Amino acid sequence: MTGPQPAEQPAQQWVDKVAAGPGGAMTEEVGVITGDLTLRTTARAGGQDLIEIQYADADEWYRLSPGPHLLEHTPQARHTAALAVVRAGYRALEEGGG
């Protein structure tokens, strides 16, 4: 017989509204999305944080494509850097500006 299992801690998350810059934000599932967006970062074990983006007030979430934001060392720093990437726009990354 085993004792009660410890309750799983809720994942730490950061959520912010952001306007995509020129060229929008590149996602894994649907390519570029543009306009007013919501960015959500969920801290996960081993530094494999989940960084997702959606059209503002939509139901569907998409994974933000890898970029310089993944070089940051903490989930909160990755979230802040991802916001900057989205604000700059995908075109800036293509031109080497991100």
QUITA-V369242 format. One record per backbone hydrogen bond with DSSP energy under -1.0 kcal/mol. NH is the residue of the N-H (numbers start at 0). CO is the residue of the C=O. If there is no record, write none. Layout:
# QUITA-V369242
NH|CO  NH|CO
This chain:
# QUITA-V369242
13|40  15|38  17|36  19|34  20|85  23|20  24|32  26|30  27|62  32|24  36|17  37|53  38|15  39|51  40|13  41|49  42|11  46|43  47|44  48|46  49|41  51|39  52|61  53|37  55|35  57|54  61|52  63|50  64|25  69|66  70|67  71|68  77|73  78|74  79|75  80|76  81|77  82|78  83|79  84|80  85|81  86|82  87|83  88|84  89|23  90|21  92|88  93|89  94|90  95|92  96|91
